[in-house]
Amino acid sequence: VNVLMGVGLLSYPFVLRLSGWVGVLILLCLSFVSCHTAKLMGLMMDVPSGVKLREGPMSHKILGFQDLAVVSLGRVGSLCISLLFLGETFGYGCIYLIIEGDNLGKLLRRYAYFADWTNEAFMTL
């Protein structure tokens, strides 16, 4: 996460140069929406739910995204959120392999053994 945030922060000047003041306004609007959503989620997590989420003394306390999805969207919505998180995690792995394949291709093609390798071959390495 820190690497992705660092790369994102380093690319802000370039993005703002390309987008101008419109980009600044969009960034501020999205920041406001993100902050408001986080505050609403925090308020929702503080209120005990009427749904029994697990066994034990904290059975009605919302402890994470899964519990929040059960309370707000029901069991079917919770399953959809779980599948979304699973797909997102799988996508991160795929993107990592693609980026590493490109980087290995650029680094190792100068050696004779790797000269005729394709990017797909480097991704499977």
DRENDO-1510 file (C-alpha; in Angstrom, 1 decimal, always signed):
<recs>
REC; n; res; u; v; w
REC; 1; VAL; +0.0; +0.0; +0.0 .
REC; 2; ASN; +2.8; +2.4; +0.8 .
REC; 3; VAL; +4.5; +1.9; -2.5 .
REC; 4; LEU; +1.2; +2.6; -4.4 .
REC; 5; MET; +0.5; +5.7; -2.3 .
REC; 6; GLY; +4.1; +6.9; -2.9 .
REC; 7; VAL; +3.8; +6.5; -6.6 .
REC; 8; GLY; +0.4; +8.2; -6.6 .
REC; 9; LEU; +1.7; +11.2; -4.6 .
REC; 10; LEU; +4.7; +11.5; -6.9 .
REC; 11; SER; +2.5; +11.6; -10.0 .
REC; 12; TYR; +0.2; +14.4; -8.7 .
REC; 13; PRO; +2.2; +17.3; -10.2 .
REC; 14; PHE; +2.2; +15.7; -13.6 .
REC; 15; VAL; -1.5; +14.9; -13.5 .
REC; 16; LEU; -2.4; +18.4; -12.3 .
REC; 17; ARG; -0.2; +19.9; -15.1 .
REC; 18; LEU; -2.2; +17.9; -17.6 .
REC; 19; SER; -5.7; +18.5; -16.1 .
REC; 20; GLY; -5.3; +22.1; -14.8 .
REC; 21; TRP; -7.8; +23.6; -12.4 .
REC; 22; VAL; -10.5; +21.2; -13.4 .
REC; 23; GLY; -8.3; +18.4; -12.0 .
REC; 24; VAL; -8.0; +20.3; -8.8 .
REC; 25; LEU; -11.7; +20.7; -8.5 .
REC; 26; ILE; -12.3; +17.0; -9.2 .
REC; 27; LEU; -9.7; +16.0; -6.7 .
REC; 28; LEU; -11.3; +18.2; -4.0 .
REC; 29; CYS; -14.8; +16.8; -4.8 .
REC; 30; LEU; -13.6; +13.2; -4.6 .
REC; 31; SER; -11.7; +14.0; -1.4 .
REC; 32; PHE; -14.9; +15.4; +0.2 .
REC; 33; VAL; -16.9; +12.4; -0.9 .
REC; 34; SER; -14.3; +10.0; +0.5 .
REC; 35; CYS; -14.1; +11.8; +3.8 .
REC; 36; HIS; -17.9; +11.9; +4.2 .
REC; 37; THR; -18.2; +8.2; +3.4 .
REC; 38; ALA; -15.5; +7.3; +6.0 .
REC; 39; LYS; -17.3; +9.4; +8.6 .
REC; 40; LEU; -20.6; +7.7; +7.8 .
REC; 41; MET; -19.0; +4.3; +8.1 .
REC; 42; GLY; -17.5; +5.3; +11.4 .
REC; 43; LEU; -20.9; +6.4; +12.7 .
REC; 44; MET; -22.5; +3.2; +11.5 .
REC; 45; MET; -19.8; +1.0; +13.2 .
REC; 46; ASP; -20.4; +2.8; +16.6 .
REC; 47; VAL; -24.1; +2.0; +16.7 .
REC; 48; PRO; -25.0; -1.6; +17.7 .
REC; 49; SER; -26.9; -3.4; +15.0 .
REC; 50; GLY; -30.1; -5.3; +15.4 .
REC; 51; VAL; -28.7; -8.2; +13.5 .
REC; 52; LYS; -26.8; -11.0; +15.3 .
REC; 53; LEU; -23.5; -11.2; +13.4 .
REC; 54; ARG; -21.7; -13.9; +15.4 .
REC; 55; GLU; -21.7; -15.8; +18.7 .
REC; 56; GLY; -20.4; -14.3; +21.9 .
REC; 57; PRO; -20.6; -11.0; +23.9 .
REC; 58; MET; -19.9; -8.7; +20.8 .
REC; 59; SER; -22.5; -10.5; +18.6 .
REC; 60; HIS; -24.2; -7.2; +17.6 .
REC; 61; LYS; -21.1; -5.1; +17.2 .
REC; 62; ILE; -19.9; -4.2; +13.7 .
REC; 63; LEU; -16.2; -5.1; +13.5 .
REC; 64; GLY; -15.3; -4.9; +9.8 .
REC; 65; PHE; -16.4; -4.5; +6.2 .
REC; 66; GLN; -18.1; -7.9; +6.2 .
REC; 67; ASP; -20.3; -7.0; +9.2 .
REC; 68; LEU; -21.0; -3.6; +7.7 .
REC; 69; ALA; -22.2; -5.2; +4.5 .
REC; 70; VAL; -24.4; -7.7; +6.3 .
REC; 71; VAL; -26.1; -4.9; +8.3 .
REC; 72; SER; -26.5; -2.5; +5.4 .
REC; 73; LEU; -27.0; -4.8; +2.4 .
REC; 74; GLY; -28.1; -8.2; +3.9 .
REC; 75; ARG; -26.5; -11.6; +3.3 .
REC; 76; VAL; -26.7; -11.4; -0.5 .
REC; 77; GLY; -25.1; -7.9; -0.5 .
REC; 78; SER; -22.4; -9.3; +1.9 .
REC; 79; LEU; -21.7; -12.0; -0.6 .
REC; 80; CYS; -21.4; -9.5; -3.4 .
REC; 81; ILE; -19.0; -7.3; -1.4 .
REC; 82; SER; -16.9; -10.4; -0.6 .
REC; 83; LEU; -16.7; -11.3; -4.3 .
REC; 84; LEU; -15.8; -7.7; -5.1 .
REC; 85; PHE; -12.9; -7.8; -2.6 .
REC; 86; LEU; -11.8; -11.2; -3.9 .
REC; 87; GLY; -11.8; -9.9; -7.5 .
REC; 88; GLU; -9.9; -6.8; -6.4 .
REC; 89; THR; -7.2; -8.8; -4.7 .
REC; 90; PHE; -6.9; -11.1; -7.7 .
REC; 91; GLY; -6.6; -8.1; -9.9 .
REC; 92; TYR; -3.7; -6.7; -7.8 .
REC; 93; GLY; -1.9; -10.0; -8.3 .
REC; 94; CYS; -2.4; -9.9; -12.1 .
REC; 95; ILE; -1.3; -6.3; -12.4 .
REC; 96; TYR; +1.8; -7.1; -10.3 .
REC; 97; LEU; +2.7; -9.9; -12.7 .
REC; 98; ILE; +2.2; -7.7; -15.8 .
REC; 99; ILE; +4.4; -4.9; -14.4 .
REC; 100; GLU; +7.1; -7.2; -13.2 .
REC; 101; GLY; +7.1; -8.9; -16.6 .
REC; 102; ASP; +7.6; -5.6; -18.4 .
REC; 103; ASN; +10.4; -4.6; -16.0 .
REC; 104; LEU; +12.2; -7.9; -16.3 .
REC; 105; GLY; +11.9; -7.7; -20.1 .
REC; 106; LYS; +13.5; -4.3; -20.1 .
REC; 107; LEU; +16.3; -5.3; -17.6 .
REC; 108; LEU; +17.2; -8.7; -19.0 .
REC; 109; ARG; +16.9; -8.4; -22.8 .
REC; 110; ARG; +20.4; -7.1; -23.1 .
REC; 111; TYR; +21.7; -10.5; -22.1 .
REC; 112; ALA; +22.0; -13.0; -25.0 .
REC; 113; TYR; +20.0; -15.8; -23.3 .
REC; 114; PHE; +17.0; -13.5; -22.9 .
REC; 115; ALA; +17.2; -11.6; -26.2 .
REC; 116; ASP; +14.4; -13.4; -28.0 .
REC; 117; TRP; +12.0; -13.7; -25.0 .
REC; 118; THR; +8.6; -12.0; -25.2 .
REC; 119; ASN; +6.9; -10.1; -22.4 .
REC; 120; GLU; +4.6; -13.1; -21.8 .
REC; 121; ALA; +7.7; -15.3; -21.2 .
REC; 122; PHE; +9.0; -12.8; -18.6 .
REC; 123; MET; +5.6; -12.7; -16.9 .
REC; 124; THR; +5.7; -16.5; -16.5 .
REC; 125; LEU; +9.2; -16.4; -15.2 .
</recs>
